[in-house]
Structures are given as structure tokens and as C-alpha cells.
Amino acid sequence: MNDKIKIKNRKAYFEYFILEKYAAGIVLTGTEIKSLREGKASLDESYCTFNDNELFVINMHITEYKFGTYNNHEPKRDRKLLLTHRELKKLAVKVKEKGFTIIPLLLFINDAGLAKLEIGIAKGKKLYDKRETLKTKDTKREMERNRF
């Protein structure tokens, strides 16, 4: 296989505190996986929600495959996530608590060639938490710059 495909949700770590992470399989059509292998996907503005005890990722954008004629997929359709029953129950309990949500963090293709989505249980940051994150990032960058 060519380069490892890793599509990150950069805003996730800035907007949320990530408490737990899970690797979930994702149900894709043929043109979606081909487009994904070209790196044509975005996790911005996407989130996960439960529908009849199944977990779905909403608003994840996978660009239409350029050679997929009438078989092409809808770019922002809801996609089912594959987790164990125990993990789904644990996530459902956690999401029912106030302030918690499930967000996609990383979309990647594993060694077996399967598309996986790393999801995290997250709690939203307040404005002062975001400022603190920026401040620590700036000081870390400044220290790296002055090191040499």
C-alpha cells in the first residue's frame, strides 16, 4: 500500500477535553473507500450520535470518487460505526450525562486495509480553557525556538 492515510480532526483537541478514545470500524461503500484512499475526506463539523442503539457519524465529508459514475455516493451521508456491544453501552451511558459528546478524532486505514475511525468521549472547553491551551502551545513553541 502507499502512504498511510491519516485524516485528523484538528479542532477537536482545541474545542474539547478528550476523556476516552475508541477505535471503531466504519461501514463504507466502494466509491467511499476509494475516495478515502486518495485522502479526500474531512472530519470538520462532524459528530457521533446514537440511533436505535447503533452509533452513527454525522456530517463527515468524503468527496465523491472522480471515476464513480452513477454509482457515486452522497458526500455527507450518515455512516454506521462498528463497535462491540459492551463499548456501545458504555458510550451510551456516558453521553446521557450532561456535557459529554462523542466526536471523531482520526480517520485512518489500518494494516489490514480497513478504514477505522478513532472516536473520543469529549467534554466541551470553556473560553478560558481555550486561552490556556493557546498560551501553553505558544510557550512550548517559544522554548523550542530558543533551544537552538
MOGI-V837055 format. One record per residue. RES is the residue in three letters. PHI is phi in whole degrees, 0 to 359 (999 if undefined). D_CENTER is the distance of its C-alpha to the mean C-alpha in Angstrom with 2 decimals. Layout:
res = <RES:RES>
phi = <PHI:PHI>
d_center = <D_CENTER:D_CENTER>
//
This chain:
res = <MET:ASN:ASP:LYS:ILE:LYS:ILE:LYS:ASN:ARG:LYS:ALA:TYR:PHE:GLU:TYR:PHE:ILE:LEU:GLU:LYS:TYR:ALA:ALA:GLY:ILE:VAL:LEU:THR:GLY:THR:GLU:ILE:LYS:SER:LEU:ARG:GLU:GLY:LYS:ALA:SER:LEU:ASP:GLU:SER:TYR:CYS:THR:PHE:ASN:ASP:ASN:GLU:LEU:PHE:VAL:ILE:ASN:MET:HIS:ILE:THR:GLU:TYR:LYS:PHE:GLY:THR:TYR:ASN:ASN:HIS:GLU:PRO:LYS:ARG:ASP:ARG:LYS:LEU:LEU:LEU:THR:HIS:ARG:GLU:LEU:LYS:LYS:LEU:ALA:VAL:LYS:VAL:LYS:GLU:LYS:GLY:PHE:THR:ILE:ILE:PRO:LEU:LEU:LEU:PHE:ILE:ASN:ASP:ALA:GLY:LEU:ALA:LYS:LEU:GLU:ILE:GLY:ILE:ALA:LYS:GLY:LYS:LYS:LEU:TYR:ASP:LYS:ARG:GLU:THR:LEU:LYS:THR:LYS:ASP:THR:LYS:ARG:GLU:MET:GLU:ARG:ASN:ARG:PHE>
phi = <999:283:309:290:273:221:252:258:259:293:291:302:286:277:273:225:270:267:265:222:237:223:258:241:285:225:274:232:271:298:289:291:291:294:293:295:296:274:81:262:213:217:257:299:65:263:207:244:214:268:218:55:61:239:262:236:262:250:72:279:260:241:300:299:288:293:258:273:289:285:278:298:262:277:299:244:287:286:240:283:257:251:225:288:300:296:295:298:296:297:295:298:295:293:291:290:289:292:92:259:215:246:232:285:251:209:248:215:247:282:296:278:87:263:281:232:236:273:246:223:279:232:234:297:272:276:300:291:293:294:297:297:298:297:296:294:295:294:294:297:296:295:295:296:292:280:294:262>
d_center = <22.34:21.67:19.27:16.12:13.19:10.32:8.12:6.79:5.85:9.46:10.38:8.41:11.05:13.75:13.35:12.69:14.20:11.90:14.31:13.05:10.40:10.34:9.81:9.93:11.61:10.97:14.11:14.78:18.11:20.08:19.58:15.78:15.69:18.38:16.63:13.48:16.01:17.30:14.06:14.13:10.64:8.79:5.62:8.36:9.73:7.34:7.65:8.82:12.58:15.42:18.04:21.05:19.58:16.73:13.04:11.57:8.48:10.36:10.72:8.31:10.98:12.38:15.79:18.85:20.41:23.55:25.82:24.70:27.65:27.93:25.40:22.48:19.52:18.45:15.65:13.86:14.84:13.35:12.04:12.96:11.12:13.67:14.45:17.93:20.06:20.40:16.71:16.41:19.52:18.41:15.21:17.47:20.01:17.77:16.32:19.96:20.80:21.12:18.46:15.55:12.34:9.14:5.90:2.18:3.32:4.39:5.75:9.37:12.75:14.76:18.52:19.50:17.83:15.32:11.79:9.40:5.82:5.68:5.46:7.95:11.03:11.65:14.90:15.51:17.63:21.03:22.46:24.49:21.58:19.91:23.33:23.64:20.38:21.79:25.15:24.10:22.16:25.34:27.67:25.80:25.94:29.61:30.47:29.06:31.08:34.25:34.00:35.55>
//
